[in-house]
Amino acid sequence: MSSALVPLLRAQDESGLAGLLADDVRFHSPVADYSGRADVAHLFGLIAGVLKDISPVREVTDGPHVTTFIEAVFGDGNLQGVLDQLYDNENRLAEATLLLRPLGVLHRAIAEMGDALRAAPLPSAR
């Protein structure tokens, strides 16, 4: 199994992202933890808009666990990271953890995500 999430993020495919997620999906971002299909799909859509050129570098698979090493562009900086994914028996994403570096670029990306969330709040916050 390879990552179904990374190509959808790269393509900014919001409907595909929502369709990939389990109802009770959990997402552990660099800032907070989120749960539920609507909120996580919304966050993934915002992330895909903030980070550009999300590209897989390497992938490690162990049954339903997929760990994808990624690179992305944010503004004039580059980010490297790890996207750890767990898929359920129906090949839906049940849990994901995103780790990113370097810290300076990550701080700027977090600030832009905060702006994006203020402009388009999570469904659970509306």
PARO-106472 format. One record per residue (C-alpha): residue in three letters; residue number from 1; x, y, z. Coordinates in pm, whole numbers. Layout:
N
r aa ala i NUM c1 X c2 Y c3 Z .
...
***
This chain:
126
r aa met i 1 c1 0 c2 0 c3 0 .
r aa ser i 2 c1 126 c2 347 c3 -79 .
r aa ser i 3 c1 6 c2 681 c3 51 .
r aa ala i 4 c1 -335 c2 777 c3 -84 .
r aa leu i 5 c1 -315 c2 1106 c3 107 .
r aa val i 6 c1 -7 c2 1269 c3 -47 .
r aa pro i 7 c1 -133 c2 1269 c3 -410 .
r aa leu i 8 c1 -463 c2 1422 c3 -296 .
r aa leu i 9 c1 -282 c2 1694 c3 -99 .
r aa arg i 10 c1 -57 c2 1761 c3 -395 .
r aa ala i 11 c1 -358 c2 1793 c3 -628 .
r aa gln i 12 c1 -556 c2 2001 c3 -373 .
r aa asp i 13 c1 -842 c2 1754 c3 -426 .
r aa glu i 14 c1 -1077 c2 1846 c3 -141 .
r aa ser i 15 c1 -1356 c2 1605 c3 -240 .
r aa gly i 16 c1 -1103 c2 1324 c3 -279 .
r aa leu i 17 c1 -958 c2 1411 c3 62 .
r aa ala i 18 c1 -1301 c2 1395 c3 226 .
r aa gly i 19 c1 -1372 c2 1061 c3 57 .
r aa leu i 20 c1 -1045 c2 914 c3 181 .
r aa leu i 21 c1 -1111 c2 981 c3 549 .
r aa ala i 22 c1 -1272 c2 748 c3 802 .
r aa asp i 23 c1 -1562 c2 904 c3 993 .
r aa asp i 24 c1 -1360 c2 916 c3 1317 .
r aa val i 25 c1 -1026 c2 1009 c3 1159 .
r aa arg i 26 c1 -768 c2 1173 c3 1386 .
r aa phe i 27 c1 -504 c2 1420 c3 1269 .
r aa his i 28 c1 -204 c2 1523 c3 1476 .
r aa ser i 29 c1 -67 c2 1846 c3 1330 .
r aa pro i 30 c1 246 c2 2031 c3 1444 .
r aa val i 31 c1 14 c2 2254 c3 1651 .
r aa ala i 32 c1 -287 c2 2054 c3 1772 .
r aa asp i 33 c1 -487 c2 1733 c3 1742 .
r aa tyr i 34 c1 -811 c2 1719 c3 1543 .
r aa ser i 35 c1 -1077 c2 1454 c3 1486 .
r aa gly i 36 c1 -1373 c2 1388 c3 1262 .
r aa arg i 37 c1 -1401 c2 1376 c3 885 .
r aa ala i 38 c1 -1535 c2 1729 c3 834 .
r aa asp i 39 c1 -1268 c2 1906 c3 1041 .
r aa val i 40 c1 -978 c2 1697 c3 916 .
r aa ala i 41 c1 -1084 c2 1727 c3 551 .
r aa his i 42 c1 -1109 c2 2104 c3 598 .
r aa leu i 43 c1 -762 c2 2117 c3 755 .
r aa phe i 44 c1 -609 c2 1907 c3 479 .
r aa gly i 45 c1 -764 c2 2140 c3 223 .
r aa leu i 46 c1 -611 c2 2442 c3 396 .
r aa ile i 47 c1 -273 c2 2270 c3 430 .
r aa ala i 48 c1 -277 c2 2187 c3 60 .
r aa gly i 49 c1 -339 c2 2556 c3 -12 .
r aa val i 50 c1 -65 c2 2683 c3 219 .
r aa leu i 51 c1 208 c2 2435 c3 127 .
r aa lys i 52 c1 307 c2 2419 c3 -239 .
r aa asp i 53 c1 467 c2 2138 c3 -436 .
r aa ile i 54 c1 414 c2 1871 c3 -172 .
r aa ser i 55 c1 632 c2 1589 c3 -299 .
r aa pro i 56 c1 701 c2 1243 c3 -163 .
r aa val i 57 c1 1071 c2 1167 c3 -122 .
r aa arg i 58 c1 1058 c2 820 c3 31 .
r aa glu i 59 c1 794 c2 589 c3 164 .
r aa val i 60 c1 796 c2 306 c3 416 .
r aa thr i 61 c1 499 c2 69 c3 432 .
r aa asp i 62 c1 414 c2 -187 c3 697 .
r aa gly i 63 c1 65 c2 -328 c3 642 .
r aa pro i 64 c1 -187 c2 -51 c3 710 .
r aa his i 65 c1 89 c2 189 c3 823 .
r aa val i 66 c1 243 c2 419 c3 562 .
r aa thr i 67 c1 515 c2 668 c3 646 .
r aa thr i 68 c1 591 c2 918 c3 373 .
r aa phe i 69 c1 888 c2 1153 c3 385 .
r aa ile i 70 c1 789 c2 1473 c3 207 .
r aa glu i 71 c1 924 c2 1803 c3 86 .
r aa ala i 72 c1 715 c2 2114 c3 31 .
r aa val i 73 c1 757 c2 2480 c3 -50 .
r aa phe i 74 c1 627 c2 2757 c3 170 .
r aa gly i 75 c1 689 c2 3112 c3 55 .
r aa asp i 76 c1 1059 c2 3145 c3 -14 .
r aa gly i 77 c1 1146 c2 2848 c3 208 .
r aa asn i 78 c1 1144 c2 2473 c3 190 .
r aa leu i 79 c1 1005 c2 2228 c3 441 .
r aa gln i 80 c1 1095 c2 1866 c3 495 .
r aa gly i 81 c1 872 c2 1639 c3 690 .
r aa val i 82 c1 722 c2 1307 c3 775 .
r aa leu i 83 c1 358 c2 1215 c3 724 .
r aa asp i 84 c1 273 c2 903 c3 921 .
r aa gln i 85 c1 -56 c2 742 c3 815 .
r aa leu i 86 c1 -270 c2 455 c3 939 .
r aa tyr i 87 c1 -538 c2 313 c3 711 .
r aa asp i 88 c1 -835 c2 107 c3 828 .
r aa asn i 89 c1 -970 c2 -219 c3 680 .
r aa glu i 90 c1 -1160 c2 -20 c3 415 .
r aa asn i 91 c1 -843 c2 167 c3 310 .
r aa arg i 92 c1 -971 c2 487 c3 463 .
r aa leu i 93 c1 -732 c2 710 c3 651 .
r aa ala i 94 c1 -792 c2 653 c3 1023 .
r aa glu i 95 c1 -503 c2 851 c3 1170 .
r aa ala i 96 c1 -227 c2 1082 c3 1045 .
r aa thr i 97 c1 60 c2 1265 c3 1209 .
r aa leu i 98 c1 246 c2 1546 c3 1033 .
r aa leu i 99 c1 594 c2 1652 c3 1143 .
r aa leu i 100 c1 772 c2 1939 c3 964 .
r aa arg i 101 c1 1104 c2 2123 c3 981 .
r aa pro i 102 c1 1294 c2 2362 c3 986 .
r aa leu i 103 c1 1140 c2 2554 c3 1271 .
r aa gly i 104 c1 1170 c2 2906 c3 1123 .
r aa val i 105 c1 981 c2 2816 c3 804 .
r aa leu i 106 c1 736 c2 2606 c3 1006 .
r aa his i 107 c1 654 c2 2904 c3 1230 .
r aa arg i 108 c1 571 c2 3115 c3 923 .
r aa ala i 109 c1 355 c2 2834 c3 779 .
r aa ile i 110 c1 174 c2 2798 c3 1114 .
r aa ala i 111 c1 98 c2 3171 c3 1113 .
r aa glu i 112 c1 -48 c2 3146 c3 763 .
r aa met i 113 c1 -254 c2 2841 c3 864 .
r aa gly i 114 c1 -387 c2 3045 c3 1157 .
r aa asp i 115 c1 -493 c2 3319 c3 916 .
r aa ala i 116 c1 -656 c2 3060 c3 688 .
r aa leu i 117 c1 -847 c2 2910 c3 982 .
r aa arg i 118 c1 -970 c2 3251 c3 1093 .
r aa ala i 119 c1 -1094 c2 3318 c3 739 .
r aa ala i 120 c1 -1247 c2 2968 c3 704 .
r aa pro i 121 c1 -1309 c2 2818 c3 1050 .
r aa leu i 122 c1 -1336 c2 2446 c3 1116 .
r aa pro i 123 c1 -1687 c2 2308 c3 1057 .
r aa ser i 124 c1 -1709 c2 2216 c3 1426 .
r aa ala i 125 c1 -1640 c2 2580 c3 1522 .
r aa arg i 126 c1 -1918 c2 2729 c3 1309 .
***
